[in-house]
């Protein structure tokens, strides 16, 4: 099973600002969310914990690791979408400077903000993290392995689309995740295709 967990609330989430690769930090609420979700993830008995190296994800991962008794591996390929010139701006500010661009970005996975990445770019860099896990475990073992990736809302939505091999025209139909909520995908040993088993799952907060 593959679990994709979004980080806790950050100062930028509260301010309504686009984060991208900006290294924003968890708020007190975000720290509490991470502490609350950690036991739920621990009950899944993960074999591997891999996190984005951005602080908001890594700090969330540390709380999960403490509950699971597992070490965390940091991997920059799990960073959020680089939003280029939009990073640090609110949606309203972006709409003022780039009229109509937010709607275009949300509807077209191949389109990138100025100086940033498209969702297709993000999936292209993050998919190898999962592929390397496949190489590490045999097909028989993989069905019994649970890996948790701690990352970001945009990356997780894109990675779910990539793992499910959805056509890019369908990608906008996969919505965002709440803070410290997760998506889950599974496979059977006799059927290699990923299936979505849960989305925006979380504990009461």
Backbone bond lengths (Angstrom), bond angles and torsions (degrees), N, CA, C in turn:
res aa  C-N    CA-C-N  psi(-1)  N-CA   C-N-CA  omega(-1)  CA-C   N-CA-C  phi
1 X - - - 1.461 - - 1.520 109.20 -
2 X 1.307 114.60 144.57 1.455 121.45 177.91 1.519 108.14 -117.73
3 X 1.332 116.52 125.23 1.461 122.27 179.39 1.524 107.73 -116.13
4 X 1.316 116.08 128.46 1.468 122.27 -178.55 1.523 107.49 -115.10
5 X 1.330 116.01 105.17 1.463 122.72 -173.16 1.525 111.13 -103.69
6 X 1.328 115.78 128.64 1.466 119.81 175.80 1.530 109.62 -83.22
7 X 1.318 115.82 149.54 1.466 123.01 178.97 1.523 111.92 -65.14
8 X 1.327 115.60 168.32 1.454 121.78 176.22 1.526 112.76 -74.59
9 X 1.327 114.74 174.24 1.468 121.27 -178.16 1.529 111.37 -59.51
10 X 1.330 115.59 141.13 1.462 121.25 179.13 1.532 110.83 -119.00
11 X 1.326 114.56 169.96 1.463 119.79 176.30 1.529 110.91 -62.09
12 X 1.325 116.77 -34.74 1.471 120.06 178.96 1.526 110.98 -71.26
13 X 1.338 118.25 -36.10 1.461 120.25 174.91 1.522 109.86 -57.99
14 X 1.325 116.89 -45.97 1.463 121.41 -178.44 1.528 110.46 -63.03
15 X 1.327 116.27 -39.55 1.470 120.61 -178.52 1.523 112.84 -80.85
16 X 1.336 117.49 -7.49 1.459 120.64 -179.41 1.511 113.50 71.81
17 X 1.335 116.56 29.99 1.460 120.84 -178.07 1.524 111.39 -105.31
18 X 1.330 115.53 144.57 1.457 122.35 179.64 1.526 109.28 -71.37
19 X 1.315 117.36 130.63 1.458 120.35 -173.15 1.528 112.76 -96.23
20 X 1.323 117.05 -53.32 1.453 118.59 -175.91 1.513 111.50 56.66
21 X 1.338 116.98 -126.20 1.466 121.66 -179.62 1.532 112.78 -90.70
22 X 1.345 118.22 1.13 1.462 119.61 174.61 1.528 108.09 -62.14
23 X 1.320 116.80 134.28 1.468 120.51 -173.89 1.525 110.34 -88.29
24 X 1.320 115.82 70.49 1.460 121.50 179.12 1.526 110.06 -72.02
25 X 1.327 116.10 166.26 1.467 120.43 -172.93 1.525 110.45 -120.69
26 X 1.335 114.82 157.08 1.454 120.50 177.11 1.528 110.67 -68.43
27 X 1.315 115.38 141.05 1.462 120.95 170.21 1.531 108.87 -80.07
28 X 1.326 116.57 175.57 1.466 119.31 173.94 1.523 110.38 -58.26
29 X 1.326 116.38 -38.66 1.463 120.05 177.26 1.520 110.55 -64.11
30 X 1.338 116.32 -40.68 1.459 120.28 179.18 1.516 112.16 -63.36
31 X 1.321 116.63 -40.18 1.470 120.71 176.91 1.528 109.76 -62.71
32 X 1.336 116.27 -42.71 1.465 120.43 179.21 1.526 110.94 -65.44
33 X 1.336 116.92 -38.89 1.464 120.09 177.77 1.529 110.87 -61.62
34 X 1.338 116.28 -43.53 1.464 120.21 179.45 1.525 110.97 -62.22
35 X 1.327 115.96 -42.10 1.466 119.76 178.84 1.520 111.29 -65.09
36 X 1.334 116.40 -34.03 1.460 120.00 -178.19 1.522 112.00 -75.37
37 X 1.325 117.01 -37.55 1.463 119.38 -177.52 1.527 112.19 -79.14
38 X 1.330 117.52 -23.95 1.462 120.82 -174.06 1.534 113.58 -55.55
39 X 1.341 119.91 -46.12 1.464 118.14 179.15 1.530 113.42 -63.57
40 X 1.336 116.80 -32.88 1.468 120.03 178.46 1.527 110.50 -65.71
41 X 1.315 116.41 -40.39 1.469 119.48 176.81 1.522 110.22 -69.29
42 X 1.321 117.05 -38.22 1.471 120.47 178.81 1.522 111.48 -60.14
43 X 1.336 117.11 -34.01 1.466 120.27 179.71 1.522 112.16 -66.51
44 X 1.332 116.90 -18.62 1.468 120.45 175.99 1.526 111.72 -79.54
45 X 1.325 116.98 -5.93 1.473 123.79 178.81 1.530 112.32 51.95
46 X 1.336 116.86 58.77 1.465 118.79 -177.88 1.523 112.97 -64.82
47 X 1.319 114.66 142.62 1.465 121.73 176.02 1.518 111.56 -88.38
48 X 1.339 116.20 -28.03 1.462 120.79 -178.80 1.516 109.87 -139.01
49 X 1.334 116.05 141.44 1.459 123.43 172.38 1.522 107.56 -123.02
50 X 1.323 116.04 121.58 1.466 121.51 178.87 1.526 107.20 -130.07
51 X 1.323 117.03 132.14 1.458 120.96 -174.61 1.519 111.76 -129.97
52 X 1.317 114.42 149.28 1.459 120.83 163.29 1.523 108.69 -54.00
53 X 1.331 116.04 148.65 1.464 119.56 179.82 1.521 113.39 -85.33
54 X 1.326 118.50 -2.87 1.460 119.96 175.69 1.531 109.31 -70.71
55 X 1.317 116.74 142.80 1.466 121.75 -168.94 1.519 113.83 -55.81
56 X 1.321 117.28 -40.27 1.464 119.47 -176.22 1.531 111.64 -62.34
57 X 1.331 116.65 -35.33 1.463 120.53 177.02 1.523 110.99 -80.77
58 X 1.331 116.59 -44.03 1.466 120.15 -177.57 1.522 111.64 -62.97
59 X 1.336 117.47 -38.91 1.464 120.34 179.14 1.529 110.84 -69.16
60 X 1.330 116.72 -37.43 1.464 120.26 173.99 1.526 109.70 -62.73
61 X 1.335 115.52 -42.94 1.463 120.25 179.84 1.519 112.08 -62.95
62 X 1.319 117.31 -35.40 1.465 119.98 179.22 1.529 111.11 -62.38
63 X 1.332 116.35 -39.01 1.465 119.60 177.65 1.521 110.83 -65.58
64 X 1.320 116.36 -40.85 1.467 120.85 178.08 1.528 110.17 -65.40
65 X 1.327 116.01 -42.59 1.464 120.42 -178.72 1.522 111.39 -61.71
66 X 1.330 116.81 -39.84 1.464 120.40 -179.97 1.529 110.86 -62.80
67 X 1.339 116.01 -37.55 1.464 119.84 179.48 1.518 112.29 -74.74
68 X 1.335 116.05 -30.39 1.469 120.69 -175.85 1.526 113.21 -90.19
69 X 1.343 117.00 -19.13 1.455 119.35 -173.32 1.508 112.51 69.60
70 X 1.339 115.92 30.25 1.460 121.92 -178.84 1.525 109.97 -121.38
71 X 1.316 116.21 149.98 1.463 120.85 173.21 1.521 109.57 -79.97
72 X 1.334 115.57 154.90 1.460 121.63 178.15 1.522 109.36 -107.59
73 X 1.322 116.02 134.44 1.458 121.16 171.46 1.522 107.79 -100.42
74 X 1.325 117.46 128.44 1.458 121.38 177.05 1.519 110.26 -90.67
75 X 1.325 116.09 138.69 1.461 120.83 -177.45 1.524 108.78 -143.33
76 X 1.323 117.10 114.82 1.460 122.14 -176.83 1.527 112.41 -64.62
77 X 1.332 117.69 -17.27 1.468 119.71 178.55 1.523 112.02 -68.42
78 X 1.330 117.24 -12.88 1.463 121.08 178.55 1.531 112.47 -95.94
79 X 1.320 116.97 11.66 1.465 119.54 176.44 1.525 110.90 -64.96
80 X 1.331 114.14 157.60 1.460 120.94 175.57 1.525 110.53 -63.69
81 X 1.303 116.37 164.16 1.466 122.66 174.23 1.530 110.11 -52.52
82 X 1.321 116.11 130.76 1.468 119.09 172.28 1.525 107.28 -75.37
83 X 1.325 116.27 120.60 1.460 120.90 -173.94 1.516 113.55 -99.01
84 X 1.321 117.00 11.51 1.457 120.63 173.13 1.514 113.07 54.89
85 X 1.328 115.77 -128.61 1.462 121.15 -176.72 1.522 113.49 -66.71
86 X 1.327 117.22 -13.33 1.460 119.72 -178.27 1.525 113.08 -84.23
87 X 1.306 117.63 -14.38 1.454 119.90 -174.47 1.526 111.17 -60.96
88 X 1.319 115.92 132.68 1.454 122.02 -179.52 1.515 114.47 88.64
89 X 1.333 117.88 -7.18 1.458 121.02 -178.88 1.528 111.19 -97.05
90 X 1.320 115.92 156.55 1.463 121.10 171.64 1.527 108.38 -83.91
91 X 1.325 115.66 164.90 1.463 120.03 176.98 1.524 110.08 -60.11
92 X 1.325 116.51 -39.14 1.466 120.08 -179.81 1.535 111.14 -63.60
93 X 1.318 117.04 -40.73 1.462 120.40 178.44 1.527 110.89 -66.20
94 X 1.312 116.11 -39.56 1.476 119.51 178.56 1.520 109.86 -65.44
95 X 1.312 116.40 -42.41 1.468 119.89 -179.12 1.535 110.95 -63.01
96 X 1.321 116.11 -33.96 1.465 119.59 177.53 1.524 111.02 -67.97
97 X 1.336 116.29 -43.98 1.458 119.75 -177.55 1.520 114.57 -81.07
98 X 1.340 115.41 -27.71 1.471 120.99 -176.87 1.531 108.75 -135.45
99 X 1.327 117.69 72.85 1.466 120.47 -174.86 1.533 112.19 -55.02
100 X 1.333 115.64 128.12 1.463 121.18 177.51 1.509 115.06 82.42
101 X 1.345 117.60 -8.03 1.467 119.87 -173.47 1.527 112.48 -71.44
102 X 1.327 117.46 -34.50 1.468 119.82 179.92 1.528 110.05 -61.34
103 X 1.314 117.39 -45.89 1.465 121.09 179.48 1.525 110.52 -62.70
104 X 1.329 116.60 -40.57 1.467 120.79 178.37 1.525 110.06 -62.78
105 X 1.315 116.84 -45.76 1.466 121.95 -179.55 1.526 111.24 -61.06
106 X 1.322 115.89 -43.12 1.465 119.56 -178.34 1.521 112.72 -68.67
107 X 1.320 117.24 -25.67 1.462 120.00 -175.29 1.523 114.06 -97.87
108 X 1.340 117.69 -13.26 1.465 121.02 -175.22 1.526 110.60 -128.59
109 X 1.343 118.49 102.66 1.467 121.37 -178.14 1.524 114.28 -62.99
110 X 1.325 117.34 -16.51 1.464 120.41 -179.31 1.523 112.29 -88.39
111 X 1.343 117.46 -8.16 1.465 120.46 -175.91 1.528 109.54 -92.83
112 X 1.315 116.21 137.64 1.464 121.70 -178.70 1.532 110.52 -117.79
113 X 1.329 117.72 143.55 1.467 119.87 171.78 1.528 109.71 -61.48
114 X 1.316 118.09 157.16 1.467 120.58 -179.70 1.527 111.54 -54.55
115 X 1.320 116.29 121.38 1.452 121.52 179.74 1.516 114.49 78.79
116 X 1.336 117.94 7.40 1.457 121.15 -175.30 1.515 113.37 -118.13
117 X 1.335 114.37 -163.67 1.456 122.79 -178.17 1.525 111.10 -107.90
118 X 1.320 115.74 151.10 1.456 120.26 168.44 1.523 108.99 -86.15
119 X 1.325 116.67 166.97 1.464 119.48 176.20 1.527 111.07 -64.97
120 X 1.313 116.29 -32.15 1.465 118.74 176.23 1.524 110.06 -63.81
121 X 1.326 117.28 -40.71 1.471 120.88 176.39 1.525 110.67 -59.02
122 X 1.333 116.81 -42.96 1.457 121.68 -176.93 1.527 110.76 -65.00
123 X 1.317 116.53 -42.72 1.466 120.11 178.84 1.522 110.11 -66.98
124 X 1.304 116.74 -37.96 1.475 120.23 179.88 1.533 111.03 -61.86
125 X 1.332 118.03 -36.06 1.470 119.10 -178.96 1.522 113.04 -85.04
126 X 1.337 117.71 -23.67 1.465 119.57 -176.68 1.525 114.03 -93.75
127 X 1.309 118.77 -27.76 1.469 121.08 179.97 1.529 113.42 -55.22
128 X 1.336 118.85 -38.83 1.468 118.22 179.46 1.527 114.35 -58.70
129 X 1.336 118.39 -24.16 1.467 120.13 176.76 1.526 109.40 -60.94
130 X 1.324 116.50 -43.55 1.461 121.23 179.06 1.526 110.33 -72.67
131 X 1.314 116.75 -40.09 1.471 120.16 -179.96 1.527 111.16 -62.30
132 X 1.323 116.97 -35.87 1.464 120.19 178.13 1.528 111.61 -68.79
133 X 1.326 117.03 -33.24 1.464 119.82 174.02 1.528 110.08 -64.65
134 X 1.330 116.14 -39.50 1.462 120.01 176.83 1.525 111.37 -61.02
135 X 1.319 115.69 -39.67 1.465 119.52 179.69 1.529 111.14 -68.63
136 X 1.336 116.04 -30.41 1.457 120.71 -177.39 1.526 112.11 -72.53
137 X 1.327 115.53 -35.29 1.457 120.34 -177.48 1.523 110.17 -111.93
138 X 1.305 116.87 142.05 1.462 120.86 176.81 1.523 109.36 -69.28
139 X 1.330 116.99 163.94 1.463 121.25 -179.19 1.527 111.04 -59.38
140 X 1.332 117.20 -36.28 1.456 121.12 -179.17 1.528 110.65 -69.31
141 X 1.337 116.02 -43.39 1.464 120.26 -178.82 1.523 111.91 -71.25
142 X 1.344 116.16 -34.20 1.462 120.51 -172.70 1.530 112.11 -59.06
143 X 1.335 117.08 -32.52 1.460 119.93 -179.03 1.525 111.87 -64.25
144 X 1.322 117.41 -22.85 1.464 121.70 -177.94 1.526 112.95 -105.05
145 X 1.328 117.42 2.09 1.463 122.21 -178.05 1.526 109.59 -95.36
146 X 1.330 116.08 137.41 1.462 121.39 173.91 1.522 108.28 -116.72
147 X 1.313 115.70 121.32 1.463 122.00 176.62 1.519 108.40 -115.19
148 X 1.325 116.37 135.89 1.464 122.04 178.03 1.524 108.10 -114.68
149 X 1.320 115.59 123.61 1.465 121.77 175.27 1.522 107.39 -107.16
150 X 1.324 117.01 124.38 1.463 121.32 179.95 1.523 107.60 -103.19
151 X 1.318 115.42 117.44 1.463 118.21 -169.83 1.530 110.72 -149.08
152 X 1.311 117.46 -136.35 1.454 124.27 -166.12 1.529 110.42 -134.68
153 X 1.332 115.77 154.75 1.455 120.48 -173.64 1.504 115.06 -57.52
154 X 1.334 117.22 -48.11 1.457 120.08 -178.58 1.512 112.18 -66.02
155 X 1.332 116.05 -43.58 1.457 119.56 178.66 1.523 110.97 -62.57
156 X 1.340 116.87 -43.63 1.458 119.40 -177.67 1.523 111.32 -63.44
157 X 1.324 117.59 -44.80 1.466 120.29 178.83 1.527 110.59 -58.99
158 X 1.327 116.34 -43.93 1.464 119.72 179.29 1.518 112.39 -66.60
159 X 1.335 116.23 -42.90 1.454 120.03 -178.05 1.526 111.03 -64.90
160 X 1.330 117.60 -37.38 1.462 120.49 175.09 1.526 109.85 -59.09
161 X 1.317 116.52 -45.61 1.467 120.16 178.97 1.524 111.26 -60.76
162 X 1.332 115.91 -43.31 1.454 119.83 179.96 1.516 112.70 -65.09
163 X 1.325 117.35 -43.00 1.461 121.08 -179.27 1.520 111.68 -67.33
164 X 1.333 116.88 -33.57 1.463 120.56 178.40 1.523 112.38 -82.69
165 X 1.338 116.27 -2.72 1.472 122.15 -178.80 1.527 111.68 55.34
166 X 1.336 115.79 40.16 1.458 119.86 177.09 1.525 110.04 -72.93
167 X 1.313 118.13 145.38 1.464 119.37 172.54 1.521 109.67 -63.19
168 X 1.314 117.29 146.52 1.465 119.56 -175.51 1.526 112.05 -60.07
169 X 1.325 117.28 -25.67 1.463 119.76 177.99 1.524 112.02 -64.15
170 X 1.339 116.61 -21.50 1.469 120.76 -179.22 1.525 112.45 -93.42
171 X 1.320 118.28 -11.36 1.463 120.34 -175.13 1.531 113.37 -57.23
172 X 1.340 120.23 -39.84 1.471 119.00 -179.11 1.531 113.30 -62.93
173 X 1.335 118.21 -13.54 1.463 120.28 -179.97 1.525 112.67 -78.99
174 X 1.328 117.30 -12.03 1.463 121.28 175.99 1.522 108.11 -91.22
175 X 1.314 116.24 113.29 1.462 120.74 -173.84 1.513 113.22 -83.48
176 X 1.311 115.35 -174.22 1.456 121.01 -177.85 1.522 112.20 -82.89
177 X 1.317 115.27 174.60 1.458 122.91 178.53 1.522 109.60 -114.03
178 X 1.328 116.40 147.44 1.449 120.01 170.90 1.521 110.55 -72.29
179 X 1.317 116.37 163.82 1.463 120.38 177.42 1.527 110.47 -61.02
180 X 1.338 115.20 134.69 1.468 123.28 -179.63 1.527 112.60 58.44
181 X 1.311 115.98 31.56 1.462 121.71 169.82 1.523 108.47 -110.64
182 X 1.308 116.47 163.40 1.457 118.48 -172.45 1.513 113.26 -139.23
183 X 1.331 113.59 161.41 1.466 123.50 169.91 1.517 107.20 -110.17
184 X 1.332 116.61 148.38 1.463 121.34 178.56 1.516 109.55 -130.52
185 X 1.324 115.31 136.25 1.458 121.77 177.26 1.524 108.23 -129.97
186 X 1.322 115.48 147.62 1.452 119.74 179.86 1.511 111.85 -139.44
187 X 1.326 114.93 164.46 1.465 121.94 176.01 1.515 108.71 -141.84
188 X 1.304 116.15 154.34 1.451 121.33 170.27 1.521 108.56 -96.47
189 X 1.329 115.83 151.92 1.464 119.51 -178.40 1.523 112.13 -62.74
190 X 1.350 116.90 -26.22 1.467 119.96 -179.10 1.524 112.54 -97.21
191 X 1.347 116.42 7.24 1.465 119.80 179.76 1.522 108.05 -146.44
192 X 1.329 117.95 107.47 1.470 120.46 -168.89 1.527 115.76 -76.69
193 X 1.315 118.27 -7.55 1.464 119.13 -174.53 1.531 110.86 -79.64
194 X 1.327 115.37 136.43 1.461 120.77 176.74 1.526 110.03 -69.77
195 X 1.335 115.56 143.81 1.462 122.18 174.96 1.532 108.38 -128.57
196 X 1.316 115.93 139.79 1.461 120.95 178.90 1.522 108.98 -79.15
197 X 1.326 117.32 121.56 1.463 121.48 -179.10 1.524 112.96 -109.81
198 X 1.329 117.22 -11.17 1.467 120.23 177.00 1.519 110.14 -169.21
199 X 1.333 116.20 146.47 1.464 119.32 179.61 1.523 108.99 -146.43
200 X 1.315 115.46 135.73 1.460 123.09 -176.73 1.534 110.72 59.45
201 X 1.317 114.79 38.80 1.457 122.28 179.17 1.524 108.75 -82.20
202 X 1.322 116.91 144.47 1.453 118.04 177.66 1.514 111.97 -170.13
203 X 1.319 115.22 172.39 1.459 120.78 175.15 1.521 108.50 -88.75
204 X 1.314 116.89 163.02 1.466 120.60 179.59 1.531 109.88 -64.86
205 X 1.310 115.93 129.62 1.463 120.80 -179.37 1.513 110.22 -129.95
